[in-house]
């Protein structure tokens, strides 16, 4: 029996290389991990979470699809459950600041990791900005649409690149390709910022200036 993934997880799986050793932090139901085992030649798969409930659900699914021998379940915070031979970290479905916190304050634990695949729910600019400070560059970016929401998927590799402020806001790769989903994403961001500027009190001078700068970048790209 083969597992089916939603669009977001399917796109993440496409960024995972064959023969990788991965840890899926905040694995939830472990759907992604099961799919990778079934469809790619993986060296090692660790599904981790910091709560017993999700790990219990993950274990049930792993048993249901008969992949108990191929997925290691681990309880722990952030990158704590990582092992030395892991080369890829996957974190999906969390807020951007949460993802940054996991990576920024435990960086000594993943010195051997070469690749990060991150899909934040929001504060994407902070993820780009802070993760590139940790010695990674943005090697790929995707957008997926689910239930009227558009989610970014960012792929980072070890190395250095120089970026501009607008690269952090809307992605050095996405803004150059300008595919239809990216244009839709920018339109939604434009509407969100315009509405926010209408209701945000004028005393919040710096926040209003930030929003106006973001709006200017969007209009420039569009």
N, CA and C atoms as a LAMMPS dump frame, in Angstrom:
ITEM: TIMESTEP
0
ITEM: NUMBER OF ATOMS
666
ITEM: BOX BOUNDS ff ff ff
-5.0000000000000000e+02 5.0000000000000000e+02
-5.0000000000000000e+02 5.0000000000000000e+02
-5.0000000000000000e+02 5.0000000000000000e+02
ITEM: ATOMS id mol type element x y z
1 1 1 N 0.849 -1.198 0
2 1 2 C 0 0 0
3 1 3 C 0.885 1.249 0
4 2 1 N 0.625 2.143 -0.955
5 2 2 C 1.408 3.369 -1.112
6 2 3 C 0.694 4.55 -0.47
7 3 1 N 1.46 5.392 0.219
8 3 2 C 0.881 6.565 0.852
9 3 3 C 0.803 7.707 -0.157
10 4 1 N -0.213 8.548 -0.019
11 4 2 C -0.375 9.717 -0.876
12 4 3 C -0.102 10.979 -0.048
13 5 1 N 0.575 11.94 -0.648
14 5 2 C 0.906 13.185 0.053
15 5 3 C 0.101 14.357 -0.484
16 6 1 N -0.087 15.377 0.367
17 6 2 C -0.649 16.625 -0.125
18 6 3 C 0.427 17.352 -0.945
19 7 1 N 0.037 18.429 -1.606
20 7 2 C 0.939 19.112 -2.538
21 7 3 C 2.184 19.656 -1.847
22 8 1 N 1.997 20.164 -0.645
23 8 2 C 3.123 20.757 0.08
24 8 3 C 4.189 19.702 0.403
25 9 1 N 3.767 18.599 0.966
26 9 2 C 4.719 17.548 1.313
27 9 3 C 5.324 16.896 0.068
28 10 1 N 4.531 16.796 -0.985
29 10 2 C 5.043 16.218 -2.244
30 10 3 C 6.173 17.086 -2.797
31 11 1 N 5.988 18.401 -2.737
32 11 2 C 7.02 19.309 -3.237
33 11 3 C 8.278 19.236 -2.374
34 12 1 N 8.088 19.091 -1.073
35 12 2 C 9.235 18.923 -0.175
36 12 3 C 9.987 17.645 -0.522
37 13 1 N 9.239 16.567 -0.75
38 13 2 C 9.872 15.278 -1.08
39 13 3 C 10.697 15.367 -2.357
40 14 1 N 10.256 16.21 -3.301
41 14 2 C 10.992 16.372 -4.559
42 14 3 C 12.381 16.984 -4.349
43 15 1 N 12.538 17.713 -3.238
44 15 2 C 13.813 18.369 -2.953
45 15 3 C 14.784 17.474 -2.184
46 16 1 N 14.296 16.316 -1.749
47 16 2 C 15.149 15.37 -1.021
48 16 3 C 15.902 14.501 -2.026
49 17 1 N 17.222 14.48 -1.895
50 17 2 C 18.044 13.712 -2.831
51 17 3 C 18.047 12.224 -2.478
52 18 1 N 18.245 11.409 -3.491
53 18 2 C 18.41 9.962 -3.278
54 18 3 C 19.614 9.715 -2.364
55 19 1 N 19.553 8.646 -1.587
56 19 2 C 20.647 8.249 -0.69
57 19 3 C 20.926 9.275 0.41
58 20 1 N 19.936 10.075 0.751
59 20 2 C 20.1 11.042 1.835
60 20 3 C 19.833 10.38 3.186
61 21 1 N 20.387 11.007 4.225
62 21 2 C 20.06 10.653 5.607
63 21 3 C 19.379 11.872 6.209
64 22 1 N 18.084 11.743 6.504
65 22 2 C 17.307 12.931 6.878
66 22 3 C 16.737 12.827 8.292
67 23 1 N 16.495 14.011 8.857
68 23 2 C 15.667 14.099 10.055
69 23 3 C 14.522 15.036 9.745
70 24 1 N 13.311 14.592 10.025
71 24 2 C 12.097 15.375 9.83
72 24 3 C 11.667 15.875 11.212
73 25 1 N 11.951 17.156 11.478
74 25 2 C 11.685 17.729 12.801
75 25 3 C 10.245 18.225 12.859
76 26 1 N 9.498 17.77 13.858
77 26 2 C 8.069 18.07 13.924
78 26 3 C 7.332 17.226 12.905
79 27 1 N 7.591 15.916 12.96
80 27 2 C 7.135 14.998 11.892
81 27 3 C 5.625 14.82 11.834
82 28 1 N 4.915 15.15 12.921
83 28 2 C 3.46 15.02 12.975
84 28 3 C 3.037 13.575 12.678
85 29 1 N 2.366 13.314 11.553
86 29 2 C 1.871 11.974 11.231
87 29 3 C 2.912 11.094 10.531
88 30 1 N 4.076 11.663 10.235
89 30 2 C 5.166 10.952 9.537
90 30 3 C 4.813 10.574 8.098
91 31 1 N 3.84 11.264 7.505
92 31 2 C 3.458 10.953 6.131
93 31 3 C 4.63 11.141 5.165
94 32 1 N 5.348 12.259 5.334
95 32 2 C 6.482 12.544 4.45
96 32 3 C 7.538 11.448 4.559
97 33 1 N 7.828 11.033 5.774
98 33 2 C 8.881 10.042 6.011
99 33 3 C 8.51 8.681 5.393
100 34 1 N 7.25 8.325 5.531
101 34 2 C 6.769 7.07 4.936
102 34 3 C 6.897 7.131 3.411
103 35 1 N 6.507 8.268 2.841
104 35 2 C 6.587 8.447 1.386
105 35 3 C 8.037 8.335 0.902
106 36 1 N 8.955 8.966 1.623
107 36 2 C 10.364 8.937 1.214
108 36 3 C 10.906 7.507 1.229
109 37 1 N 10.546 6.757 2.257
110 37 2 C 10.99 5.365 2.351
111 37 3 C 10.41 4.531 1.207
112 38 1 N 9.152 4.809 0.863
113 38 2 C 8.496 4.025 -0.186
114 38 3 C 8.97 4.393 -1.592
115 39 1 N 9.387 5.65 -1.779
116 39 2 C 9.628 6.132 -3.137
117 39 3 C 11.067 6.535 -3.451
118 40 1 N 11.899 6.643 -2.428
119 40 2 C 13.286 7.036 -2.681
120 40 3 C 14.224 6.096 -1.927
121 41 1 N 15.443 5.992 -2.437
122 41 2 C 16.436 5.155 -1.785
123 41 3 C 17.106 5.952 -0.67
124 42 1 N 16.574 5.851 0.541
125 42 2 C 17.072 6.64 1.66
126 42 3 C 18.066 5.839 2.498
127 43 1 N 19.142 6.498 2.928
128 43 2 C 20.1 5.84 3.823
129 43 3 C 19.548 5.74 5.236
130 44 1 N 18.958 6.869 5.7
131 44 2 C 18.406 6.894 7.058
132 44 3 C 17.288 7.919 7.126
133 45 1 N 16.24 7.59 7.871
134 45 2 C 15.127 8.509 8.088
135 45 3 C 14.802 8.542 9.582
136 46 1 N 14.931 9.739 10.172
137 46 2 C 14.529 9.945 11.564
138 46 3 C 13.303 10.851 11.567
139 47 1 N 12.231 10.399 12.192
140 47 2 C 11.022 11.216 12.376
141 47 3 C 10.995 11.634 13.843
142 48 1 N 11.088 12.943 14.101
143 48 2 C 11.164 13.404 15.488
144 48 3 C 10.065 14.407 15.8
145 49 1 N 9.72 14.47 17.074
146 49 2 C 8.761 15.467 17.549
147 49 3 C 9.031 15.688 19.04
148 50 1 N 8.567 16.839 19.548
149 50 2 C 8.788 17.115 20.972
150 50 3 C 7.564 16.784 21.821
151 51 1 N 6.577 16.123 21.191
152 51 2 C 5.368 15.732 21.924
153 51 3 C 5.082 14.246 21.679
154 52 1 N 4.571 13.599 22.72
155 52 2 C 4.256 12.171 22.636
156 52 3 C 3.109 11.892 21.67
157 53 1 N 2.098 12.792 21.659
158 53 2 C 0.904 12.587 20.828
159 53 3 C 1.225 12.399 19.351
160 54 1 N 1.942 13.373 18.735
161 54 2 C 2.3 13.206 17.319
162 54 3 C 3.143 11.969 17.05
163 55 1 N 4.05 11.638 17.974
164 55 2 C 4.882 10.451 17.781
165 55 3 C 4.053 9.167 17.827
166 56 1 N 3.026 9.18 18.658
167 56 2 C 2.131 8.016 18.723
168 56 3 C 1.397 7.831 17.395
169 57 1 N 0.889 8.966 16.848
170 57 2 C 0.209 8.908 15.541
171 57 3 C 1.189 8.465 14.452
172 58 1 N 2.418 8.996 14.523
173 58 2 C 3.438 8.625 13.544
174 58 3 C 3.724 7.127 13.597
175 59 1 N 3.842 6.593 14.808
176 59 2 C 4.121 5.165 14.98
177 59 3 C 2.998 4.31 14.389
178 60 1 N 1.748 4.739 14.614
179 60 2 C 0.6 4.004 14.075
180 60 3 C 0.634 3.981 12.546
181 61 1 N 0.976 5.128 11.941
182 61 2 C 1.041 5.198 10.479
183 61 3 C 2.202 4.378 9.928
184 62 1 N 3.333 4.435 10.615
185 62 2 C 4.503 3.67 10.186
186 62 3 C 4.196 2.165 10.203
187 63 1 N 3.484 1.735 11.225
188 63 2 C 3.09 0.318 11.306
189 63 3 C 2.059 -0.023 10.229
190 64 1 N 1.144 0.908 9.997
191 64 2 C 0.097 0.691 8.986
192 64 3 C 0.706 0.445 7.602
193 65 1 N 1.782 1.186 7.286
194 65 2 C 2.411 1.063 5.97
195 65 3 C 3.616 0.118 5.981
196 66 1 N 3.821 -0.575 7.11
197 66 2 C 4.843 -1.621 7.228
198 66 3 C 6.255 -1.117 6.902
199 67 1 N 6.614 0.019 7.472
200 67 2 C 7.971 0.551 7.255
201 67 3 C 8.7 0.743 8.592
202 68 1 N 8.346 -0.089 9.565
203 68 2 C 8.939 0.021 10.91
204 68 3 C 10.452 -0.113 10.896
205 69 1 N 10.979 -0.904 9.972
206 69 2 C 12.423 -1.154 9.937
207 69 3 C 13.203 -0.031 9.256
208 70 1 N 12.482 0.937 8.674
209 70 2 C 13.149 1.966 7.868
210 70 3 C 13.058 3.372 8.452
211 71 1 N 12.262 3.561 9.498
212 71 2 C 12.096 4.893 10.096
213 71 3 C 12.364 4.819 11.595
214 72 1 N 13.25 5.707 12.062
215 72 2 C 13.567 5.79 13.484
216 72 3 C 12.724 6.9 14.102
217 73 1 N 11.962 6.579 15.136
218 73 2 C 11.166 7.58 15.843
219 73 3 C 11.941 8.092 17.047
220 74 1 N 11.955 9.429 17.215
221 74 2 C 12.695 10.005 18.343
222 74 3 C 11.909 11.151 18.97
223 75 1 N 11.888 11.178 20.294
224 75 2 C 11.281 12.265 21.051
225 75 3 C 12.37 13.253 21.446
226 76 1 N 12.148 14.544 21.168
227 76 2 C 13.15 15.544 21.544
228 76 3 C 12.83 16.899 20.954
229 77 1 N 13.454 17.932 21.514
230 77 2 C 13.242 19.307 21.05
231 77 3 C 14.177 19.655 19.899
232 78 1 N 13.613 20.257 18.853
233 78 2 C 14.427 20.763 17.755
234 78 3 C 15.369 19.737 17.18
235 79 1 N 16.662 20.12 17.091
236 79 2 C 17.657 19.223 16.493
237 79 3 C 18.329 18.298 17.52
238 80 1 N 17.813 18.289 18.738
239 80 2 C 18.401 17.425 19.769
240 80 3 C 18.477 15.948 19.358
241 81 1 N 17.449 15.403 18.676
242 81 2 C 17.498 13.964 18.33
243 81 3 C 18.384 13.639 17.128
244 82 1 N 19.087 14.632 16.574
245 82 2 C 19.869 14.4 15.356
246 82 3 C 21.018 13.422 15.628
247 83 1 N 21.448 12.719 14.583
248 83 2 C 22.598 11.826 14.679
249 83 3 C 23.686 12.331 13.733
250 84 1 N 24.936 11.924 13.986
251 84 2 C 26.084 12.496 13.28
252 84 3 C 26.082 12.279 11.771
253 85 1 N 25.407 11.218 11.303
254 85 2 C 25.432 10.932 9.865
255 85 3 C 24.279 11.574 9.098
256 86 1 N 23.468 12.365 9.788
257 86 2 C 22.357 13.055 9.099
258 86 3 C 22.91 14.182 8.237
259 87 1 N 22.483 14.225 6.952
260 87 2 C 22.967 15.28 6.051
261 87 3 C 21.884 16.274 5.647
262 88 1 N 20.617 15.971 5.977
263 88 2 C 19.504 16.835 5.556
264 88 3 C 18.514 17.006 6.705
265 89 1 N 18.166 18.267 6.967
266 89 2 C 17.14 18.585 7.967
267 89 3 C 15.901 19.097 7.241
268 90 1 N 14.735 18.584 7.624
269 90 2 C 13.454 19.052 7.076
270 90 3 C 12.605 19.588 8.229
271 91 1 N 12.112 20.819 8.069
272 91 2 C 11.176 21.389 9.043
273 91 3 C 10.05 22.053 8.255
274 92 1 N 8.821 21.623 8.504
275 92 2 C 7.673 22.146 7.755
276 92 3 C 6.503 22.419 8.69
277 93 1 N 5.736 23.46 8.349
278 93 2 C 4.485 23.698 9.052
279 93 3 C 4.61 24.445 10.362
280 94 1 N 5.749 25.085 10.609
281 94 2 C 5.926 25.9 11.815
282 94 3 C 6.069 27.361 11.417
283 95 1 N 5.963 28.25 12.405
284 95 2 C 6.209 29.663 12.16
285 95 3 C 7.682 29.908 11.878
286 96 1 N 7.96 30.959 11.143
287 96 2 C 9.336 31.268 10.765
288 96 3 C 10.257 31.486 11.951
289 97 1 N 9.788 32.211 12.969
290 97 2 C 10.628 32.487 14.135
291 97 3 C 10.92 31.205 14.917
292 98 1 N 9.968 30.289 14.931
293 98 2 C 10.171 29.003 15.595
294 98 3 C 11.272 28.213 14.886
295 99 1 N 11.211 28.171 13.569
296 99 2 C 12.224 27.471 12.783
297 99 3 C 13.601 28.084 13.013
298 100 1 N 13.655 29.42 12.987
299 100 2 C 14.922 30.121 13.218
300 100 3 C 15.484 29.779 14.596
301 101 1 N 14.604 29.753 15.607
302 101 2 C 15.034 29.425 16.965
303 101 3 C 15.64 28.033 17.055
304 102 1 N 15.008 27.073 16.391
305 102 2 C 15.502 25.691 16.398
306 102 3 C 16.913 25.622 15.821
307 103 1 N 17.139 26.349 14.729
308 103 2 C 18.423 26.254 14.027
309 103 3 C 19.498 27.17 14.611
310 104 1 N 19.085 28.342 15.046
311 104 2 C 20.046 29.364 15.472
312 104 3 C 20.737 29.009 16.786
313 105 1 N 19.99 28.437 17.706
314 105 2 C 20.532 28.237 19.051
315 105 3 C 21.04 26.82 19.307
316 106 1 N 21.017 25.985 18.267
317 106 2 C 21.561 24.631 18.426
318 106 3 C 22.439 24.259 17.236
319 107 1 N 23.087 25.266 16.655
320 107 2 C 23.81 25.031 15.394
321 107 3 C 25.001 24.088 15.543
322 108 1 N 25.538 23.997 16.76
323 108 2 C 26.683 23.094 16.969
324 108 3 C 26.283 21.625 16.828
325 109 1 N 24.984 21.353 16.878
326 109 2 C 24.51 19.963 16.821
327 109 3 C 24.375 19.452 15.379
328 110 1 N 24.421 20.344 14.399
329 110 2 C 24.227 19.869 13.019
330 110 3 C 25.35 20.332 12.083
331 111 1 N 26.564 20.254 12.572
332 111 2 C 27.725 20.673 11.776
333 111 3 C 27.915 19.832 10.514
334 112 1 N 27.443 18.584 10.521
335 112 2 C 27.612 17.701 9.36
336 112 3 C 26.491 17.826 8.328
337 113 1 N 25.47 18.601 8.669
338 113 2 C 24.323 18.753 7.759
339 113 3 C 24.69 19.661 6.588
340 114 1 N 24.364 19.202 5.38
341 114 2 C 24.685 19.956 4.17
342 114 3 C 23.473 20.67 3.582
343 115 1 N 22.266 20.212 3.974
344 115 2 C 21.067 20.725 3.308
345 115 3 C 19.935 20.93 4.312
346 116 1 N 19.216 22.032 4.145
347 116 2 C 18.028 22.326 4.94
348 116 3 C 16.85 22.515 3.993
349 117 1 N 15.743 21.853 4.279
350 117 2 C 14.509 22.054 3.507
351 117 3 C 13.47 22.565 4.49
352 118 1 N 13.071 23.831 4.334
353 118 2 C 12.232 24.511 5.318
354 118 3 C 10.987 25.075 4.657
355 119 1 N 9.846 24.866 5.296
356 119 2 C 8.588 25.404 4.775
357 119 3 C 7.825 26.101 5.902
358 120 1 N 8.163 27.37 6.17
359 120 2 C 7.497 28.114 7.248
360 120 3 C 6.086 28.537 6.87
361 121 1 N 5.234 28.655 7.878
362 121 2 C 3.862 29.124 7.643
363 121 3 C 3.802 30.635 7.478
364 122 1 N 4.747 31.338 8.1
365 122 2 C 4.805 32.799 7.994
366 122 3 C 6.192 33.278 8.4
367 123 1 N 6.425 34.608 8.302
368 123 2 C 7.739 35.202 8.596
369 123 3 C 8.846 34.547 7.766
370 124 1 N 8.55 34.381 6.488
371 124 2 C 9.485 33.721 5.573
372 124 3 C 10.759 34.538 5.41
373 125 1 N 10.62 35.869 5.409
374 125 2 C 11.794 36.73 5.239
375 125 3 C 12.81 36.513 6.356
376 126 1 N 12.307 36.301 7.581
377 126 2 C 13.211 36.06 8.711
378 126 3 C 13.96 34.734 8.56
379 127 1 N 13.274 33.741 8.01
380 127 2 C 13.93 32.452 7.777
381 127 3 C 15.073 32.637 6.776
382 128 1 N 14.799 33.301 5.67
383 128 2 C 15.843 33.53 4.664
384 128 3 C 17.022 34.301 5.271
385 129 1 N 16.698 35.354 5.978
386 129 2 C 17.743 36.242 6.519
387 129 3 C 18.604 35.538 7.557
388 130 1 N 17.967 34.873 8.519
389 130 2 C 18.707 34.285 9.637
390 130 3 C 19.431 32.994 9.25
391 131 1 N 18.821 32.192 8.387
392 131 2 C 19.464 30.926 7.998
393 131 3 C 20.691 31.185 7.129
394 132 1 N 20.635 32.209 6.284
395 132 2 C 21.822 32.524 5.473
396 132 3 C 22.976 33.019 6.354
397 133 1 N 22.666 33.568 7.516
398 133 2 C 23.719 33.976 8.454
399 133 3 C 24.41 32.772 9.087
400 134 1 N 23.763 31.617 9.025
401 134 2 C 24.305 30.4 9.657
402 134 3 C 25.248 29.62 8.731
403 135 1 N 25.539 30.21 7.56
404 135 2 C 26.473 29.544 6.644
405 135 3 C 25.812 28.73 5.56
406 136 1 N 24.585 29.116 5.184
407 136 2 C 23.856 28.438 4.111
408 136 3 C 23.456 29.465 3.054
409 137 1 N 23.268 28.997 1.828
410 137 2 C 22.723 29.86 0.783
411 137 3 C 21.434 29.231 0.241
412 138 1 N 20.613 30.055 -0.379
413 138 2 C 19.327 29.593 -0.909
414 138 3 C 19.575 28.946 -2.275
415 139 1 N 19.401 27.633 -2.341
416 139 2 C 19.673 26.917 -3.599
417 139 3 C 18.416 26.693 -4.433
418 140 1 N 17.247 26.744 -3.787
419 140 2 C 15.998 26.561 -4.534
420 140 3 C 14.837 27.113 -3.713
421 141 1 N 13.79 27.517 -4.394
422 141 2 C 12.569 28.013 -3.747
423 141 3 C 11.361 27.583 -4.56
424 142 1 N 10.332 27.127 -3.872
425 142 2 C 9.093 26.723 -4.533
426 142 3 C 7.914 27.35 -3.799
427 143 1 N 6.784 27.419 -4.49
428 143 2 C 5.517 27.808 -3.862
429 143 3 C 4.494 26.721 -4.145
430 144 1 N 3.671 26.414 -3.141
431 144 2 C 2.565 25.481 -3.348
432 144 3 C 1.29 26.094 -2.786
433 145 1 N 0.177 25.767 -3.423
434 145 2 C -1.111 26.307 -2.981
435 145 3 C -1.974 25.182 -2.437
436 146 1 N -2.471 25.394 -1.21
437 146 2 C -3.361 24.425 -0.57
438 146 3 C -4.444 25.167 0.196
439 147 1 N -5.699 24.805 -0.066
440 147 2 C -6.831 25.427 0.637
441 147 3 C -6.766 26.95 0.608
442 148 1 N -6.481 27.485 -0.557
443 148 2 C -6.402 28.93 -0.795
444 148 3 C -5.199 29.605 -0.145
445 149 1 N -4.372 28.842 0.557
446 149 2 C -3.146 29.398 1.132
447 149 3 C -1.96 29.047 0.247
448 150 1 N -1.012 29.969 0.153
449 150 2 C 0.194 29.731 -0.639
450 150 3 C 1.381 29.628 0.321
451 151 1 N 2.081 28.493 0.256
452 151 2 C 3.185 28.241 1.171
453 151 3 C 4.515 28.207 0.416
454 152 1 N 5.545 28.829 0.967
455 152 2 C 6.879 28.743 0.364
456 152 3 C 7.63 27.514 0.87
457 153 1 N 8.475 26.97 0.036
458 153 2 C 9.382 25.896 0.433
459 153 3 C 10.783 26.349 0.039
460 154 1 N 11.666 26.424 1.021
461 154 2 C 13.011 26.949 0.81
462 154 3 C 14.032 25.835 0.973
463 155 1 N 14.974 25.782 0.057
464 155 2 C 16.039 24.789 0.133
465 155 3 C 17.374 25.527 0.291
466 156 1 N 18.119 25.176 1.338
467 156 2 C 19.4 25.808 1.632
468 156 3 C 20.52 24.768 1.541
469 157 1 N 21.681 25.212 1.046
470 157 2 C 22.872 24.362 1.003
471 157 3 C 24.002 25.081 1.74
472 158 1 N 24.964 24.312 2.249
473 158 2 C 26.135 24.918 2.889
474 158 3 C 26.869 25.798 1.891
475 159 1 N 27.226 27 2.32
476 159 2 C 27.939 27.92 1.442
477 159 3 C 27.489 29.347 1.683
478 160 1 N 28.087 30.274 0.952
479 160 2 C 27.81 31.694 1.147
480 160 3 C 27.378 32.351 -0.156
481 161 1 N 26.437 33.254 -0.064
482 161 2 C 26.023 34.114 -1.171
483 161 3 C 25.699 35.491 -0.595
484 162 1 N 25.777 36.506 -1.44
485 162 2 C 25.38 37.85 -1.002
486 162 3 C 23.946 38.094 -1.444
487 163 1 N 23.149 38.677 -0.536
488 163 2 C 21.739 38.951 -0.839
489 163 3 C 21.387 40.397 -0.53
490 164 1 N 20.371 40.89 -1.265
491 164 2 C 19.828 42.225 -1.006
492 164 3 C 18.592 42.098 -0.123
493 165 1 N 18.14 43.233 0.397
494 165 2 C 16.97 43.248 1.287
495 165 3 C 15.749 42.625 0.622
496 166 1 N 15.538 42.931 -0.694
497 166 2 C 14.347 42.348 -1.362
498 166 3 C 14.47 40.846 -1.553
499 167 1 N 15.693 40.319 -1.59
500 167 2 C 15.878 38.866 -1.697
501 167 3 C 15.319 38.165 -0.46
502 168 1 N 15.54 38.765 0.699
503 168 2 C 15.02 38.184 1.937
504 168 3 C 13.494 38.268 1.973
505 169 1 N 12.961 39.355 1.47
506 169 2 C 11.502 39.547 1.509
507 169 3 C 10.765 38.564 0.61
508 170 1 N 11.178 38.467 -0.648
509 170 2 C 10.388 37.686 -1.6
510 170 3 C 11.176 36.644 -2.383
511 171 1 N 12.437 36.422 -1.979
512 171 2 C 13.17 35.287 -2.525
513 171 3 C 13.963 35.601 -3.773
514 172 1 N 15.286 35.356 -3.768
515 172 2 C 16.114 35.649 -4.937
516 172 3 C 15.756 34.822 -6.154
517 173 1 N 15.256 33.609 -5.933
518 173 2 C 14.902 32.731 -7.056
519 173 3 C 13.468 32.991 -7.509
520 174 1 N 12.554 33.098 -6.543
521 174 2 C 11.139 33.311 -6.878
522 174 3 C 10.928 34.606 -7.647
523 175 1 N 11.558 35.672 -7.195
524 175 2 C 11.284 36.977 -7.835
525 175 3 C 11.908 37.097 -9.224
526 176 1 N 12.884 36.222 -9.507
527 176 2 C 13.463 36.226 -10.852
528 176 3 C 12.631 35.41 -11.833
529 177 1 N 12.002 34.351 -11.329
530 177 2 C 11.209 33.491 -12.215
531 177 3 C 9.808 34.041 -12.469
532 178 1 N 9.214 34.657 -11.446
533 178 2 C 7.892 35.3 -11.576
534 178 3 C 6.837 34.375 -12.202
535 179 1 N 6.707 33.171 -11.669
536 179 2 C 5.659 32.297 -12.202
537 179 3 C 4.286 32.763 -11.707
538 180 1 N 3.188 32.282 -12.312
539 180 2 C 1.845 32.777 -11.97
540 180 3 C 1.495 32.657 -10.489
541 181 1 N 1.936 31.589 -9.828
542 181 2 C 1.632 31.416 -8.409
543 181 3 C 2.357 32.468 -7.57
544 182 1 N 3.555 32.838 -7.981
545 182 2 C 4.3 33.882 -7.273
546 182 3 C 3.604 35.235 -7.432
547 183 1 N 3.097 35.511 -8.616
548 183 2 C 2.364 36.76 -8.842
549 183 3 C 1.111 36.798 -7.964
550 184 1 N 0.418 35.669 -7.877
551 184 2 C -0.763 35.584 -7.008
552 184 3 C -0.371 35.803 -5.544
553 185 1 N 0.75 35.208 -5.149
554 185 2 C 1.274 35.367 -3.789
555 185 3 C 1.567 36.843 -3.5
556 186 1 N 2.202 37.526 -4.447
557 186 2 C 2.515 38.95 -4.268
558 186 3 C 1.247 39.792 -4.187
559 187 1 N 0.244 39.463 -4.999
560 187 2 C -1.023 40.203 -4.964
561 187 3 C -1.677 40.072 -3.592
562 188 1 N -1.646 38.866 -3.033
563 188 2 C -2.215 38.648 -1.697
564 188 3 C -1.447 39.444 -0.639
565 189 1 N -0.114 39.465 -0.773
566 189 2 C 0.717 40.222 0.16
567 189 3 C 0.438 41.719 0.039
568 190 1 N 0.261 42.181 -1.188
569 190 2 C -0.043 43.595 -1.45
570 190 3 C -1.355 43.982 -0.767
571 191 1 N -2.374 43.157 -0.932
572 191 2 C -3.675 43.428 -0.306
573 191 3 C -3.578 43.408 1.219
574 192 1 N -2.814 42.453 1.741
575 192 2 C -2.655 42.349 3.199
576 192 3 C -1.991 43.6 3.769
577 193 1 N -0.933 44.061 3.111
578 193 2 C -0.197 45.233 3.592
579 193 3 C -1.055 46.491 3.479
580 194 1 N -1.769 46.63 2.38
581 194 2 C -2.626 47.811 2.188
582 194 3 C -3.714 47.883 3.261
583 195 1 N -4.314 46.737 3.572
584 195 2 C -5.339 46.698 4.628
585 195 3 C -4.741 47.033 5.987
586 196 1 N -3.548 46.516 6.236
587 196 2 C -2.876 46.764 7.51
588 196 3 C -2.529 48.239 7.672
589 197 1 N -2.086 48.875 6.604
590 197 2 C -1.749 50.304 6.656
591 197 3 C -2.983 51.166 6.935
592 198 1 N -4.14 50.695 6.501
593 198 2 C -5.377 51.453 6.742
594 198 3 C -5.78 51.454 8.216
595 199 1 N -5.495 50.368 8.924
596 199 2 C -5.948 50.247 10.318
597 199 3 C -4.837 50.492 11.339
598 200 1 N -3.581 50.466 10.9
599 200 2 C -2.468 50.634 11.841
600 200 3 C -2.356 52.099 12.27
601 201 1 N -2.449 52.381 13.57
602 201 2 C -2.361 53.768 14.053
603 201 3 C -1.08 54.458 13.601
604 202 1 N -1.172 55.746 13.324
605 202 2 C -0.038 56.509 12.792
606 202 3 C 1.13 56.596 13.773
607 203 1 N 0.851 56.343 15.053
608 203 2 C 1.944 56.41 16.051
609 203 3 C 2.982 55.296 15.854
610 204 1 N 2.587 54.231 15.146
611 204 2 C 3.531 53.148 14.87
612 204 3 C 4.355 53.501 13.631
613 205 1 N 5.18 54.509 13.8
614 205 2 C 5.906 55.095 12.666
615 205 3 C 6.826 54.087 11.986
616 206 1 N 7.646 53.396 12.768
617 206 2 C 8.637 52.487 12.173
618 206 3 C 7.978 51.296 11.484
619 207 1 N 6.915 50.767 12.096
620 207 2 C 6.207 49.636 11.486
621 207 3 C 5.551 50.063 10.177
622 208 1 N 4.988 51.27 10.152
623 208 2 C 4.364 51.777 8.928
624 208 3 C 5.415 51.97 7.831
625 209 1 N 6.606 52.432 8.226
626 209 2 C 7.688 52.607 7.247
627 209 3 C 8.125 51.258 6.667
628 210 1 N 8.227 50.243 7.539
629 210 2 C 8.594 48.893 7.092
630 210 3 C 7.587 48.368 6.084
631 211 1 N 6.299 48.537 6.416
632 211 2 C 5.239 48.043 5.527
633 211 3 C 5.261 48.759 4.186
634 212 1 N 5.523 50.064 4.204
635 212 2 C 5.578 50.84 2.966
636 212 3 C 6.759 50.408 2.098
637 213 1 N 7.87 50.054 2.759
638 213 2 C 9.036 49.55 2.015
639 213 3 C 8.699 48.216 1.352
640 214 1 N 8.022 47.347 2.097
641 214 2 C 7.62 46.05 1.551
642 214 3 C 6.698 46.243 0.346
643 215 1 N 5.759 47.165 0.5
644 215 2 C 4.81 47.452 -0.585
645 215 3 C 5.545 47.959 -1.822
646 216 1 N 6.55 48.781 -1.6
647 216 2 C 7.338 49.323 -2.705
648 216 3 C 8.071 48.208 -3.449
649 217 1 N 8.608 47.256 -2.703
650 217 2 C 9.302 46.113 -3.311
651 217 3 C 8.336 45.285 -4.158
652 218 1 N 7.129 45.036 -3.589
653 218 2 C 6.122 44.255 -4.314
654 218 3 C 5.764 44.914 -5.627
655 219 1 N 5.492 46.213 -5.571
656 219 2 C 5.109 46.96 -6.786
657 219 3 C 6.244 46.935 -7.813
658 220 1 N 7.481 47.021 -7.328
659 220 2 C 8.647 46.97 -8.22
660 220 3 C 8.732 45.624 -8.941
661 221 1 N 8.5 44.539 -8.199
662 221 2 C 8.563 43.197 -8.799
663 221 3 C 7.414 42.991 -9.783
664 222 1 N 6.213 43.443 -9.374
665 222 2 C 5.035 43.274 -10.237
666 222 3 C 5.153 44.09 -11.518
